[in-house]
Each structure stands twice: as structure tokens, then as C-alpha cells.
Amino acid sequence: MAAALRSVPCRCYCSSCRCSGPARAQGAGLGDRTRGGVSSFCPPARSCNDWIGPPDRYSNLRPIIFYVPKNESSLEQRLREFRQETQMWNQQFWANQNVSFQQGKEEFIYSRLKAKGLQTRDETGHKITLNAEEMADFYKEFLSKNFKKHMCYNRDWYKRNFTITFLMGQVALERALRRLGWKETNNGN
């Protein structure tokens, strides 16, 4: 039985399976960080649904492992690939943003403690922290410094979501017409 399960090719494009396809070839597999992905999670080979993986340790976002049906239309493929691209873009933005935030926070705490003449750890070895008012200065500075970056991100995020919603509407219409027996004709356009 186990051998039979292994012989069914996985179509999720995750790095732990032997998937093939454009997403894997472009590095969109959800492998470890060194291979450009997020997680080594892989859904069962016979699954016919999208799967939500565990949170990424850098971006804190849960990656989606997209199911690829055998009879996927070109429009459905375009939607799936755009969703995958958007997910990778979103993961990358938040991973970079969170790393930048953590580094800035540690530097801020270190500089404030140094200005007070304190070490980063107390006598028992625990990290010394700053109070909420002192940290509010860092949060305000970080948000001000990254305001333009966040505005660009939000603008692009809304554009991408509008495109995804539009493509989903087109796919729903295509599926409804297919159920009604409509056949797509090639007009040479």
C-alpha cells in the first residue's frame, strides 16, 4: 500500500516531493529557506484541495500549497500562477520587513541600554528590556522610516487582490458556461 501511495505523483509543487512543473522549476516550491521556499510541509499525494502550511518563521505567514488539477484550463492556470506569485511576493516582503524590524529593535535596545550604562543581560543572565514608553519611540521611528515602503506595499497588495478577484470571477464564469455545455471556440484571436 505504501508503494502505491508513493507512485502517485504529488502535484503540490512542494520541495519535499518529486513534483515537476513551472512553479517548482522557478523555485516556487515551499522548501527550506536556502532553496527559496518557506516550509517542507507536503499534503497527501491524493489531495484535491489547496493546503495551508505551518507559519513561516520569518514572515509569520502561512503558505498555501496550491492543488493543480489535471484538466486545469489556461485561465485557471493563470489564476493559480498569479496567486503563487503573489504569495511569494507577500512572503518575501514580510520576511524582509520582520528581519529589519527585529534588527532595528535589537540595535535600539542596545543603544538605549548602553546610554544608561547597562549591559544587555542582568546578573542572572536574563535579557534586560526597556519599558513600553521607551519602546514606543522605536515603534514610531520604525513606522515613520518605513512609511513609503508600506504605502507602496499596500498599493501593490490591493492591485494584486483586485487582479486575483477579477480572475476568480472569470474562472467561475468559465466553469459555469462549461457546465451548461458551452464549448470554447478558437476564433484565431
Disulfide bonds with the S-S distance in Angstrom:
Cys17-Cys42 2.38
